[in-house]
């Protein structure tokens, strides 16, 4: 996929990639120069799971998420 460098030296990450990887404004990345003209871009921190528990607890089917008793491997 092609992208362009702006006059300020900024590179636009295409919307398709941002959506697939949940990249949001303000997230930081590290860039590494591999060779002349070859670069690698890596997200510094993984995407947050903030609110995941609240989302699961908001499931419209009450009782769907219930605690289960764990078994010891000694009893298997």
N, C-alpha and C positions, 0 to 999 in steps of 0.2 A: 504494500500500500504506500502511496506517495504522500508526502507532506512537505511543507515549505517553511523556511526560516524567515521570520519577520525582520523588519529593519532594526529591531531591538535585539536580535539574536535569539529570539524565542522560537521554540519548536512546538508545533501543535500536534498533540496526540489525537488521532482521529476518534470521533465520537463512538464509532463501533467498538474500538478497543477500550475506551473509557467505560462504556456500558458493560462490556463483558467482564472486565476486571474490577468494576466498582471503584474507579478512580474519581476522586472528588477534588474540588479546588482546595488548595492549602496542603495537600499531601506532599511529602518530600520524596525526592528521588536522588539516587547517586548515579553519576555518569562516569564511565570509565573509557579511556581511549585505548582500544585494543591494537590498532595499527593506523596508518595514515588513511583517513576516510572511514574507518570502522569504529563504531562506538557501541557501548552496551549501557542500557538504561535499566536500573533496578529500583523498585520501590523500597524506601528505607524501612518502613514499618508495614506490617501486614494490615489489611483492612480490618477495622474494628468490628466487633460483634455486639456493640452497645445496643441494648434493647432487645436482644434475641430472646431472653427469658420472658420479658413482657409480651413479646409477640407470641410465643408458645402458650403462655398462660391465657392469652386473649382468644384462644381457639374457641369457636362457637359451639363445639361439641363438648359439653361439660363432662369431666371425668375421663377424657381421652388421654391426658397425660397424668398418670398416677405413679407414685413411687412403687418400685418393686423391691422385693427382698433379694439381697445378693446371696449367692451361695459360695461357700468356700470350695476351693479345688480339692480339699481334703475329702469331701463327701462324694466326689464324682468317681 
